[in-house]
Amino acid sequence: MNKIIYWSITVAVAGFLFGFDTAVISGADQPIQELWQTSDLFHGIFIMSSALWGTVIGALTGNYPCERFGRKLTLIGIGVLYLASALGSAIAPEPFSFSILRFIGGLGVGVSSIVVPAYISEIAPARIRGALVALYQFQVVFGILIAFVSNYFLADIFHLDWRWMLGVEAIPALIFLLMVTGVPESPRWLLLRKNDEVRARKVLDIIDPEAVDRTVAEIRHAQREFTNDHLFVKAYTFPMFLAFLIAAFNQLSGINFIIYFAPRVFELAGLDSSAALLSSAGIGLVNLISTMLGMYLIDKAGRKTLMLIGSIGYIISLATVSWAFYSDAGGIIVVFFVFTFIASHAVGQGAVIWVFIAEIFPNNVRTKGQSLGSGTHWVFAATITLLMPLVLSKFQGYTIFGFFAFMMVLQLLYVLFMMPETKGRSLESLAEGLSEHEHKSFDADTVKAAG
């Protein structure tokens, strides 16, 4: 068990690099624009958004290396991308090369959102699979927090410029690259893609010595049941629908809007710039603590229960913030319920999304299904991020938060009447339960349980 936890923590460090890489650019934002004298449009598209578009492409295409080269080699490739991006962007002589190198780092982020949950779900025992896969989200949040802390120390304490802020990411990237070479290949990939039962059994023997024969039999049975490696076929319609909706609702909650534009939101609520920045820093801490709570509960309460709690928390907090803006109720109420919103997200969607998407697809199309879910997540994230400055200039705060609250009412209906509970079940039994030939009975059971 110690080895499984070590392997899971090791590959989840890719999530730390994801969070760090996403947030570290905030410290370089204004200095880079002043240095290269770029226009606002160029700066937004090429400097600040290049990594985000790399993430979108990485998420949409990341299933190909996962299936062709295996989970382990893909993880090593991610480490190389992060290392090259960190070192290259730190020494980039002009904005175009900088943008390309940030784009490369974004590719690593996108691919990691597929391969890390897939790998951990395929090595983890069912009883603790949720918590181990959720390590990825915890590392993302932790990476964001450390990036902000790192930027502060490098700039304000050591008086170093933005190149050091970006370049310091090479240290955890190198550590990840060295550590990940020591993890084994996924036993399910070895069986399905390489037909290497000897190596697969060696890994399964470490995971659960008493269940090796049963697990191999289940994987082989699922292999015979699911022979179509194309994702867009009727048999996989239900899990595709589940993955698409949970990923879309993740962003339609407004989480990226809050993370990226928190200071502006707090200033709209009447706080001065100093209090707005301090409140924004509090978001990172609330996010981290609540993510840890979600990790603790996910295998105890279950994925569906956490999504119910999160959905109700979303609706209450977003509706209250909308009312506060409408009635000019004051900044304290806005800050408190924005914090409530962040906690609801971290316990619900934040803890569940990558776990759930990694569980609901059969072994032979798992990474393709994750590419669909992750790609949906990142396309919505990019679109909302690009549109929000325009939306903020055209609509009042109460309208924006009211829209997000309405979207979360729809998510609550999705959780109640569509979302199955996946805790404690093997990946193979879940695949059969969600496939076309057991679809009707499974849906009936789900609706009965919901209502």
CORCORGI-V306421 format. One record per residue. N is the residue number from 1. SS is DSSP state (@ for helix, = for strand, . for the rest). BURIAL is 1 if it has 24 or more other ideal C-beta (glycine too) atoms within 12 Angstrom, else 0. Layout:
BEGIN
((N & SS & BURIAL) (N & SS & BURIAL))
END
This chain:
BEGIN
((1 & . & 0) (2 & @ & 0) (3 & @ & 0) (4 & @ & 1) (5 & @ & 0) (6 & @ & 0) (7 & @ & 1) (8 & @ & 1) (9 & @ & 1) (10 & @ & 1) (11 & @ & 1) (12 & @ & 1) (13 & @ & 1) (14 & @ & 1) (15 & @ & 1) (16 & @ & 1) (17 & @ & 1) (18 & @ & 1) (19 & @ & 1) (20 & @ & 1) (21 & @ & 1) (22 & @ & 1) (23 & @ & 1) (24 & @ & 1) (25 & @ & 1) (26 & @ & 1) (27 & @ & 1) (28 & . & 1) (29 & @ & 1) (30 & @ & 0) (31 & @ & 1) (32 & @ & 1) (33 & @ & 0) (34 & @ & 0) (35 & @ & 0) (36 & @ & 0) (37 & . & 0) (38 & . & 1) (39 & . & 0) (40 & @ & 0) (41 & @ & 0) (42 & @ & 0) (43 & @ & 1) (44 & @ & 1) (45 & @ & 0) (46 & @ & 1) (47 & @ & 1) (48 & @ & 1) (49 & . & 1) (50 & @ & 1) (51 & @ & 1) (52 & @ & 1) (53 & @ & 1) (54 & @ & 1) (55 & @ & 1) (56 & @ & 1) (57 & @ & 1) (58 & @ & 1) (59 & @ & 1) (60 & @ & 1) (61 & @ & 1) (62 & @ & 1) (63 & @ & 1) (64 & @ & 0) (65 & @ & 1) (66 & @ & 1) (67 & @ & 1) (68 & @ & 0) (69 & @ & 1) (70 & . & 1) (71 & @ & 1) (72 & @ & 1) (73 & @ & 1) (74 & @ & 1) (75 & @ & 1) (76 & @ & 1) (77 & @ & 1) (78 & @ & 1) (79 & @ & 1) (80 & @ & 1) (81 & @ & 1) (82 & @ & 1) (83 & @ & 1) (84 & @ & 1) (85 & @ & 1) (86 & @ & 1) (87 & @ & 1) (88 & @ & 1) (89 & @ & 1) (90 & @ & 1) (91 & @ & 0) (92 & . & 1) (93 & . & 0) (94 & . & 0) (95 & @ & 1) (96 & @ & 0) (97 & @ & 0) (98 & @ & 1) (99 & @ & 1) (100 & @ & 1) (101 & @ & 1) (102 & @ & 1) (103 & @ & 1) (104 & @ & 1) (105 & @ & 1) (106 & @ & 1) (107 & @ & 1) (108 & @ & 1) (109 & @ & 1) (110 & @ & 1) (111 & @ & 1) (112 & @ & 1) (113 & @ & 1) (114 & @ & 1) (115 & @ & 1) (116 & @ & 1) (117 & @ & 1) (118 & @ & 1) (119 & @ & 1) (120 & @ & 1) (121 & @ & 1) (122 & @ & 1) (123 & @ & 1) (124 & . & 1) (125 & . & 1) (126 & @ & 1) (127 & @ & 0) (128 & @ & 1) (129 & @ & 1) (130 & @ & 1) (131 & @ & 1) (132 & @ & 1) (133 & @ & 1) (134 & @ & 1) (135 & @ & 1) (136 & @ & 1) (137 & @ & 1) (138 & @ & 1) (139 & @ & 1) (140 & @ & 1) (141 & @ & 1) (142 & @ & 1) (143 & @ & 1) (144 & @ & 1) (145 & @ & 1) (146 & @ & 1) (147 & @ & 1) (148 & @ & 1) (149 & @ & 1) (150 & @ & 1) (151 & @ & 1) (152 & @ & 0) (153 & @ & 0) (154 & @ & 1) (155 & @ & 1) (156 & @ & 0) (157 & @ & 0) (158 & . & 0) (159 & . & 0) (160 & . & 0) (161 & . & 0) (162 & @ & 1) (163 & @ & 1) (164 & @ & 1) (165 & @ & 1) (166 & @ & 1) (167 & @ & 1) (168 & . & 1) (169 & @ & 1) (170 & @ & 1) (171 & @ & 1) (172 & @ & 1) (173 & @ & 1) (174 & @ & 0) (175 & @ & 0) (176 & @ & 1) (177 & @ & 1) (178 & @ & 0) (179 & @ & 1) (180 & @ & 1) (181 & . & 0) (182 & . & 0) (183 & . & 1) (184 & . & 1) (185 & . & 1) (186 & . & 1) (187 & @ & 1) (188 & @ & 1) (189 & @ & 1) (190 & @ & 1) (191 & @ & 1) (192 & @ & 1) (193 & @ & 1) (194 & . & 0) (195 & . & 0) (196 & . & 0) (197 & @ & 1) (198 & @ & 0) (199 & @ & 1) (200 & @ & 1) (201 & @ & 1) (202 & @ & 0) (203 & @ & 1) (204 & @ & 1) (205 & @ & 0) (206 & @ & 1) (207 & @ & 1) (208 & . & 1) (209 & @ & 0) (210 & @ & 0) (211 & @ & 0) (212 & @ & 0) (213 & @ & 0) (214 & @ & 0) (215 & @ & 1) (216 & @ & 1) (217 & @ & 0) (218 & @ & 1) (219 & @ & 1) (220 & @ & 0) (221 & @ & 0) (222 & @ & 1) (223 & @ & 1) (224 & @ & 0) (225 & @ & 0) (226 & . & 1) (227 & . & 0) (228 & . & 0) (229 & . & 0) (230 & . & 0) (231 & . & 1) (232 & . & 0) (233 & . & 0) (234 & @ & 0) (235 & @ & 1) (236 & @ & 1) (237 & @ & 0) (238 & @ & 1) (239 & @ & 1) (240 & @ & 1) (241 & @ & 1) (242 & @ & 1) (243 & @ & 1) (244 & @ & 1) (245 & @ & 1) (246 & @ & 1) (247 & @ & 1) (248 & @ & 1) (249 & @ & 1) (250 & @ & 1) (251 & @ & 1) (252 & @ & 1) (253 & . & 1) (254 & . & 1) (255 & @ & 1) (256 & @ & 1) (257 & @ & 1) (258 & @ & 1) (259 & @ & 1) (260 & @ & 1) (261 & @ & 1) (262 & @ & 1) (263 & @ & 1) (264 & @ & 1) (265 & @ & 1) (266 & @ & 1) (267 & @ & 0) (268 & @ & 1) (269 & . & 1) (270 & . & 0) (271 & . & 1) (272 & . & 0) (273 & @ & 0) (274 & @ & 0) (275 & @ & 0) (276 & @ & 1) (277 & @ & 0) (278 & @ & 0) (279 & @ & 1) (280 & @ & 1) (281 & @ & 1) (282 & @ & 1) (283 & @ & 1) (284 & @ & 1) (285 & @ & 1) (286 & @ & 1) (287 & @ & 1) (288 & @ & 1) (289 & @ & 1) (290 & @ & 1) (291 & @ & 1) (292 & @ & 1) (293 & @ & 1) (294 & @ & 1) (295 & @ & 1) (296 & @ & 0) (297 & @ & 1) (298 & . & 1) (299 & . & 1) (300 & . & 0) (301 & . & 1) (302 & . & 1) (303 & @ & 1) (304 & @ & 1) (305 & @ & 1) (306 & @ & 1) (307 & @ & 1) (308 & @ & 1) (309 & @ & 1) (310 & @ & 1) (311 & @ & 1) (312 & @ & 1) (313 & @ & 1) (314 & @ & 1) (315 & @ & 1) (316 & @ & 1) (317 & @ & 1) (318 & @ & 1) (319 & @ & 1) (320 & @ & 1) (321 & @ & 1) (322 & @ & 1) (323 & @ & 0) (324 & @ & 1) (325 & @ & 1) (326 & @ & 0) (327 & @ & 0) (328 & . & 0) (329 & . & 0) (330 & . & 0) (331 & @ & 1) (332 & @ & 0) (333 & @ & 1) (334 & @ & 1) (335 & @ & 1) (336 & @ & 1) (337 & @ & 1) (338 & @ & 1) (339 & @ & 1) (340 & @ & 1) (341 & @ & 1) (342 & @ & 1) (343 & @ & 1) (344 & @ & 1) (345 & @ & 1) (346 & @ & 1) (347 & @ & 1) (348 & @ & 1) (349 & @ & 1) (350 & @ & 1) (351 & @ & 1) (352 & @ & 1) (353 & @ & 1) (354 & @ & 1) (355 & @ & 1) (356 & @ & 1) (357 & @ & 1) (358 & @ & 1) (359 & @ & 1) (360 & . & 1) (361 & . & 1) (362 & . & 1) (363 & @ & 1) (364 & @ & 1) (365 & @ & 1) (366 & @ & 1) (367 & @ & 1) (368 & @ & 1) (369 & @ & 1) (370 & @ & 1) (371 & @ & 1) (372 & @ & 1) (373 & @ & 1) (374 & @ & 1) (375 & @ & 1) (376 & @ & 1) (377 & @ & 1) (378 & @ & 1) (379 & @ & 1) (380 & @ & 1) (381 & @ & 1) (382 & @ & 1) (383 & @ & 0) (384 & @ & 1) (385 & @ & 1) (386 & @ & 0) (387 & @ & 0) (388 & @ & 1) (389 & @ & 0) (390 & @ & 0) (391 & @ & 0) (392 & @ & 0) (393 & @ & 0) (394 & @ & 0) (395 & . & 0) (396 & . & 0) (397 & @ & 1) (398 & @ & 1) (399 & @ & 0) (400 & @ & 1) (401 & @ & 1) (402 & @ & 1) (403 & @ & 1) (404 & @ & 1) (405 & @ & 1) (406 & @ & 0) (407 & @ & 1) (408 & @ & 1) (409 & @ & 1) (410 & @ & 1) (411 & @ & 1) (412 & @ & 1) (413 & @ & 0) (414 & @ & 1) (415 & @ & 1) (416 & @ & 0) (417 & @ & 0) (418 & . & 1) (419 & . & 1) (420 & . & 1) (421 & . & 1) (422 & . & 1) (423 & . & 1) (424 & . & 0) (425 & . & 1) (426 & . & 1) (427 & @ & 1) (428 & @ & 1) (429 & @ & 1) (430 & @ & 1) (431 & @ & 1) (432 & @ & 1) (433 & @ & 1) (434 & @ & 1) (435 & . & 1) (436 & @ & 1) (437 & @ & 0) (438 & @ & 0) (439 & @ & 1) (440 & @ & 0) (441 & @ & 0) (442 & @ & 1) (443 & @ & 1) (444 & @ & 0) (445 & @ & 0) (446 & @ & 1) (447 & @ & 0) (448 & @ & 0) (449 & @ & 0) (450 & @ & 0) (451 & . & 0))
END
